[in-house]
Amino acid sequence: MALAAPVSAQAADSAGVLIPAPDAYADLADTLLSTSNNGVLHQEEGSASYLWTNTYNRQTVPVTALDGVPREAIFTQHDEYDRAAYATTVDGATTITLVDVEKNTKTDLTLPQGYSNPRISGGFVLATRASGDGGYDLRVLRPSGTSTPYDVAVRLPAGATAEAEPVLFGGEYSSLVIRYRIGSTYGYGVLNGISGTVSALPVTGEASSFRITRDVVTWFTRQGGQGVRVLSRDRPGGTPKVVALTPKSADSEVTAYVVGRNVLWTEGRKGALNLTPIDGAETSRVLLTEFEQGLERSDSMLTALGRTADGTRAIHLFTVDGSGLVFDLPLRVLKPVKKADGSVRALGLDRGTVRFADALPDSVRLYGKDVGTGLDPVAGTDLPVFDDAAPGRFADGGDEGLARLVTDPDTGRDVLVTGDDPAKSGDRLPLPAAGGRIVDVSPEFLLYRAPGADGKNYVVDTARDKIVQEQPAQAAALDHSTLWTAQPHSSGTLIATDLRTGAERGAVALQAGCVPDELQSNGKLVYWSCTDEDRAGVYDAAADLAYPAPAHDVLLGDGFLAQRVAGSDTVRLTGLNDDGTTADLSAVSGVKDASTADSRGVTWTADRHAGKIAFVDKDDTVHITTVQRAVSALAVADSTVPAAFRPGAAWQARWWLSKPAASWKLTLRSRDTGAVVRTWTGTATRGTVPVSWNGGVADGSAAAGGYTWSLTAAPADGQGPSLRASGALDITGS
């Protein structure tokens, strides 16, 4: 099975953006059975009847006259008169039934006693009959309008004998291409089905793909140079023309057909269908990128089942136009059929990027979509698809790209992989445990928790691929380069650690009366919970405000809390006002049940840097919607901006914003004159503004002295004023 359906999204006013989980699709099985000058008989998966698709208006109808006929009883053949044929044997008597597929009528031809192993083409039946000398006679029968069929003995060339079972390659009206034995080898000839005479073909050595049209007889051989031999029927005693082919292998199976003055051929199973001209107007080219089956028609056409370069799979009719060029008439497009429903097993949302793990019977894959950084989500581009994902095993939000935990096949331990391109291996960091999960991500750091009673927290510097902190498993959260942890044995004290230096930045007393076992932070707010004691709250350190909060199944967003209501399909939403009060933001319902006790990151999640949530409904459609429109203003959340540098080195400055910006501008001015020395601009960013400068300016280089920089940025969600930040820079020498 294959995932054939794209991650298509649709906008839905109040519901935001909807993304159906991809289902598993597979090709519809189809088999070409026989052809006529006006259509093709085929057996399609899921159809109760055999189907007839005509060539004049490309309509497909069931052939009810063939209902109940076993597939193996139907002859693969070409018939100019729109007839399919099948054989039945009752009490030793074999009957050939000709079915007019357009009219759904039948004509029976019963083989005389002693005749067996029938083969058929165009109403002519080739059969064998045991002779008195232990050999076989070859006979041709055809309907006569009476109960007694025409019965003609086949007169093989001198020295030739019939095989126990006749071999019939195909026919054109009353001419049939057959095989017979000449001593220990095979001979090939064109049988006249009316007179019974056989004209031998000049075939030497092994040969295959015998075809006959009104104009030529052809076959493929590697004897004397691999290619197709083309013998004109006007000059049966002449020398065949050789059309050289170029298979990739010297011993592969090659199947060839004739359309007009061209050879259409394929190599191996599901190879490409190639065109090689015999002569005429055509040039060599590929007609189908994947060829499954073909039936030659006696009017120099080919009915083929295969796939074109754009991935479309169909039944095609290849014929020639008035200029002798081969053209393709698709008769019936075969769309993939759904084999299994997709099921979302994990969900993530971060600053305009949604990711979800879609589970199918044979795979779990991680899909994603850009849903925009504006106030309301939009259906943007699909993100690259990654193999394998589970709750807590992937996260966006880092400068190094998507973070994923994969299993090392040799050690069984987790490996942290970062990067947004699944075709590249990305940065890889072996971790000290197996089966862990990503607890939190910031632009530079990642918080990983090893499982078990003896598990630990590890903080990874993702830019440098190294572990910079190790601590017992405890409540912890990242706020850019700050790590918040709950101080053990204290009454709700949080410790802030600078991850770049390892030093404590300070502490916050929550007055919680308990040691939190869960922390979340979005830069402005910190959510804490003592789940066993059913105590929780939200703290705004800058404003020194505390908000009440539920203690279970809660996620922190920008200016709101989301809580899954126990035993229901509802996520309740609570706004956090700037004055310390809360507001009811209503709720979303129809959330899918999770197989785990904690459904966060499984069937629903919140974007802590925006006013949006994502959830999965009972039909495994992902919803992304705005639930809080009173969001925070754009600000600089963290930065590394050197205050001085020497030209010839590089001034590496970086600002991390609290939410996405639509554009930004950095201006460097002389502190003495106010003149602009250098300007940098950038388009949309999800949160990082990087600048690198070696001191060069348009007319040389910046002189030693004092400068000021100013950064402005416009919020991508359009909410609040533009960001303005400034600082000083000293150039210490030339």
Secondary structure, 3 states (H helix, E strand, C coil): CECCCCCCCEEEHHHEEEEECCCEEECCCEEEEEEECCEEEEEECCCCCCEEEECCCCCEEECHHHCCCCHHHECCEECCCCEEEEEEEECCEEEEEEEECCCCEEEEEECCCCEEEEEEECCEEEEEEECCCCCEEEEEEECCCCCCCEEEECECCCCCECCCCCEEEEEECCEEEEEEEECCEEEEEEEECCCCEEEECCCCCCCEEEEECCCEEEEEECCCCCEEEEEECCCCCCCCEEEECCCCCCCCCEEEEEECCEEEEEECCCCCEEEEECCCCCCCEEEECEEEEEEEECCCEEEEEEECCCCCEEEEEEEECCCCCEEEEEEEECCCEEEECCEEEEEEEECCEEEEEEEECCEEEEEEEECCCCCCCCCCCEEEEEECCCCCCEECCCCCCCEEEEECCCCCCEEEEECCCCCCCCEEEECCCCCCEEEEECCCEEEEECCCCCCEEEEEECCCCEEEEEEECCCEEEECCEEEEECCCCCCEEEEEECCCCCEEEEEECCCCCCCCEEEECCCEEEEEEHHHCEEEEEECCCCEEEECCCCCEEEECCEEEEECCCCCCEEEEEECCCCCEEEEEEECCECCCCCCCCECCCEEECCCCCEEEEEECCCEEEEEECCCCCCCCCEEEEECCCEECCCCCEEEEEEECCCEEEEEEEEEECCCCCEEEEEEECCECCEEEEEECCEECCEECCCEEEEEEEEEEECCCCCCCEEEEEEEEECCC
